[in-house]
Amino acid sequence: MDSCKRSLVVVMVMAILHRCCSAAPVATAANQTRAPALFVFGDSIVDAGNNNAITTLVRCNFAPYGEDFPGHNATGRFSNGKVPGDILATQMGIKQYVPAYLGAELSDFDLLTGVTFASGGCGFDPLTAELVSVLTMDNQLDLFKEYKEKLRRIAGARRAAEIVSESLYLVVTGTDDLANTYFTTPFRRDYDLDSYIDFVVQCASDFIQKLLGMGARRVHIAGAPPIGCVPSQRTNAGGLDRDCVSLYNQAAVVYNARLEQEIKRLNGTAAAPPPGTVLKYIDLYTPLLDMIQRPAAYGFEVTNRGCCGTGVFEVTLTCNRYTAHACRDVDKFLFWDTYHLTERGYNILLSQVINKYGF
């Protein structure tokens, strides 16, 4: 495409985006106008395929992952279909799917409306990512910096700055810090659990402040789920009956309380946030635990096993076309593999989150 035609396309896209972004406000708690883009940082819950482009064993670009994605395409999303970034972008009226920043050629529209930098297996603790050779949260910020340069070339400096400041940022990570790095490996045992939680919260705080320093203003940070009830943790530490692991859940509760308190501090005058800053803590623990404990209320039949294979240990490389067929009716299962929800599970969880917090 020659430069004149490309300029015309960009002008047309920007005109469309301007009309969309000038529409009536979405009904949110803050009554804010619709965000022009959604940017996502975090772990496998919101990775849409970034790990496909790096050398790591934490990947899922093979069947049966993606079996309910358009074209039955295993994109690198850790589920059978859409993941939370896609669902949120759809609900916000931005677009249907939030693509991974790495590993594919992105269109101008993709860059103008948001991408995910998330990397399955990472955490706020940089060691968590290093142990499995994935992107740290600082690596993700480096990619965001690179992205902003591309955005400036497409949209111009002024519009690029508006997109960065007006868009919504979703941060979902921290689970792997507790479930994998602390409880499963010996590498952070120089901390007791209480001290390690403080360390992870401080890492989270540092990340949020760096993100604000790069121009973000509307940032939603998710807490940890009930880690002890995730099927993989039931298998690892739940005994012969694979019960929920109370210690792991208690750790998540303490972590969430301290993370929420730190977000309140950063949102307040003590932290002197940039003008227009809105930080929100998002509680995933309470709604997900209710879905696990009262499955029939949500139309689920199985919440203690994943859909893939036996549902007891299969995740990432062990959830493949050879381990066994996925369950016959995926909609009856809350978990897709032993760590991640099904698309239906994510849809129900996100609907509760959106109703409570607004976006």
N, C-alpha and C positions, 0 to 999 in steps of 0.2 A: 504494500500500500504506500503511495507517495505521500509526501509530507502534507500537501494540501488536503487530500482526502482524509488523512489521519486527523488533521486539525478539525475538519468538519464533523467527524464522528465524535471526537471529544466534546465539541461544542454541543452536539445533540444530546449526548449522555448527560452532560452537566445541566442542560436545560430540563431534562426529565427529572434529574435528581433535585433540582431547585423546586420544581412543582411539587414533588413528593414531600420534600422537607418543609415546604411552606403550607402543607395541609393542616387541617384542624388538629389540635393536640390530642395525643393518645391519653386515655384516662389513667394517669399514674398518680402515685401518692404526692408527687411534687408538681403534678400538672405540667410536666415538661413537654416540649415539642418532640416529635419523633426524632430519634438519633439518626444521622445520615449513614452510620456504619456501626458494625459490631466487631470488636477486636477481642480475641480470646487468648488467654495464657493459662498454662497449667499442665496437667498430666493426661493419662489415658482416657479419662472421662470426657475430655474435650479435644483430644487429638483427632484430626481428620485425615491423617496420613503423613505428617512430618517425619515420623520414624521410618517411613519407606525410603527416605532419602539419606539416611545415615546408617552407619555400620553398628547394628545392635540386634540382639535376639528378641527384644521387646517389640514385636511387630505382629500384624494380623492382616496382611494383604493377600490372603488366601481363603478359600472356602473352609468352613461354612460361614465365616464372617461376611457380612454384607449380603446375605442371601435374600433379604427383603429390601435391599437398596435398589434403586432403579437400575435395571439391567442385571440384577443379581451381582453387582460389582463390589468386590472386596477392595475398598478404597484405602484401607488402613484405619477405618473407624472401628473401635473396639466394641462392636455390637452387631446385631443383625440388620440394622438400618440406620436411621438418623441418630445423632448424639445431641447432647444439650445445646451446643452452639447453633446447630441447624434449627432445632425446635424454637429456640428463643428468637433467632433472626426471622423465622417465619411468623411467629406471633407478633413481632414488632413491625411487620410489614416491610422489612428490608429486602429479604430474598429468601429462597428456599434452602440453600445450603451455604455453609461457611467453609470455604476451601482451605486446605493446608497451604501455608506460605511456601513450603519447600516441595520440590519433587514434581512440579507440573508447571506448564506455561500458564500464567494467569492473565486474564483479559483486563482491560482498563476498568470495566465494570466491577470485576472482582476486587481490584485494588481500591476503587472508590468506595465500595460498600463493606469492606472488612474481610479479614482473614483470621485464621487461628495459627498461633505460634506454638501451641501446646505440644508436648512430647511425652508419650506414654512412659511411665516409670520414673518421672522426676518428682521432686518435692521442693519445699522451701529450703531445706537443708541441702546444700550443694553436693554433699557426699552421696545422697540418695540417687541422684542422676549419674554420678561418676561410677557408682558400683555396677550399673547396668549399661553404661556407655550411651546415655541419651543426653538431650539438651538440658542444661541447668536453667534456672529461671533467669540468670544473668545472660546466658546465651540467647534466650528468647528476647530479652531486651535489646541485645545487639542486632537481632533480626528486625526488630521493630524500628530501630534506628535506620537500618538499611532500607526498610519499607518506606519510611517517611521521605527519603530522598527520591524514591520512585514516584511517590505520590506528588511531590512538588513538580516533578517533570511532567506529569500528566495534567494536574489541575492548576498549576501555578502556585506560587508561595502563599498568597492570601487565602485561596480556597482550601489549600492543603492544611493550613493552620486552623481554619474553621472546622474542617472534618475531624482533625485530631482532638480539638477541644470540645466539640459538641457530641462526639460519638460515645457509645457505651462500651465499657471495658468489663469483661467478665474474667475472674481469676478463680480457678478451681484446682487446688492441689493441697498437699499436706497429709493426705491419707497414707501415701507410701512411706512418708517419714516415720510414722508410728508403726504401721503394719509390717513394713519390710525392714527398714534400716534399724529401728530400735528393737522391736520384738523378735525379729527373725535372724538378724546378724549380730555379731559381737562388737561391731566397729564403733558403736557409740556408748558402750557400757561404762566408759569413764564418767558418764552422766548417770545420776539416778533419774527415774522417770520424771519427777517433778522438774528437775533442772533441765532435762532435755526438752520438755514442753516449753519452758521459758525460752530456750535457745531457738526453737523452731518459730515461736511467735515473734522473736526479735528478727529472725531472718525474713519473716513475712512483712514485718514493719519496714525493714530496709527496702524490700522489693517495692512495696506500695509507694514509698517516698521517692524512689528512683523513677517509677512510672509517672508520678505526678510531675517530677522534674523534667520529664520528656513531653509534657503537654497534656496528659490525660486529666480529666476533671470529674467524670462520672464513672466511678469504679465500684463494682460489686464483687465482694470477696466471699466465697463460699466456705463454710466450716466443714469439718470432717463428718462423714456419715457414721452410723453405728457399726464401727469396724468389726466388732466382735461377732456380729451377725452375718457378715459377708461369708458366703459359702466356703471360700478358701481358708478363712480363719477358723471357721467351725471345724474344718478337716484338720487343720494344723494343731489347734489347741483346745478344741471343744470336747475332747474325750470320745469314748466309743459311741455315745449318742449324738455327737456332733452338735452339742448345745451352743448357744451364743456364749462368747467368752466375756464374762463380766468385767474382767480387768481391762480388756481392750476397749470396751464401751465406756468404762469410767474414764479412761485416758482421753477418749474423744470428747467426753463431756467437759473435762477440765480444760483441754486444749481449746475447745470452742468458746468457753467462757472467757478465757484470757485473750483469745483472738478478738472476740467482740469488744472487750474492754479496750484493747489497743486501738481498734478501729475508731471507737468513740473518742479516744484521746487524740488521735491524728485528725479527727474531724473537728476538734474543738480549738479553742483559742490557744491552748498550751502548745500545740504543734504549729500554729500559725500557717494553716494550709493556704495555697494560692486561692485568690478570689474565684468563686464559682465552684469550688470543690464540693462534691457530694460523695462520701464514702458510705457504703452500706454493707453490713454483715448479712449474709444469707444463711439461714438455718436449714440445712439438709437433714440433719439428724432426726428431728422430731417427725416430719412427714414420712421419711423413709422407714423409720422404726414402726410407725403405725401401719404402713403397708406390709411390713414383714409380719407383724403380730396379728393383723386383722385382714388377711389376704382376701377372704370372701367379699369383704366390703368393697373391694376394688376389682373383683372378677378374676382374681388369681387363685390357683390351686396349689402351687409349689413355690415356696420362698426360701427353702433351706438347701436347694441344689440349683445348679445352672442347667440351662437347656442343652448345652453341648455335651455329648458323650454321656458319661455316668453322672455328670454334674457335680462330682465330688472334688476333682482336682484339675479339670481341664481349663486352661487359660492360655492365651497367646499361642505359642508353638504347639502345645499339647491339645489344643482345640483345633483339629484339622479334619480333613476328609477321611482319614483312616481311623481315628479314635472311636468312631461310631457315628451314626446319623444323629443330627440334632433332633430334639423332641418333636413329636408329631404336631402339637399345637403350641406354638411359641407364645401365643397370647395368654396361655394359662401359667406361664412362668414369669416371675419377676426378674430373675437373673438370666442373662444370656449365657455367660460362662461363669466361672466361680468368683469373678471380681466385678463384672460390669452388668448393668441392667439391660433388659431388652428395650427395643424402641418403644413399645407400649409402656413399659415401666418408666422410662424417661419422660414420656408424654404426660403421664399422670403426675409424676413428681414435679415436673416443670409447671404444670397447670396450677398446682397448689402454691408453688413459689411465686409465680407471677401474680396470682390473686392476692397473696399476702403483701408482697413488696412493691409491685408495680415496676414497670420498666419503660 
